[in-house]
Amino acid sequence: MSAVRRRPPATKKPAQNEINKKAILWVAGAFAAVVIVMSVLIIVNG
């Protein structure tokens, strides 16, 4: 008697990876914006 083969459940990892990539992009963009704003303020005030 052969074991019944079941399909693996549909993984949600690609969606999770998409969310993580978007979060990383948002954090990196916010950090870059803060650095740019701070450097502009230093240049203007310096």
FENZIWO-V184403 format. One record per helix or strand. SS is the DSSP state (A for helix, B for strand). FROM is the first residue (numbers start at 1). TO is the last residue. If there is no record, write none. Layout:
# FENZIWO-V184403
<<SS,FROM,TO> <SS,FROM,TO>>
This chain:
# FENZIWO-V184403
<<A,13,45>>
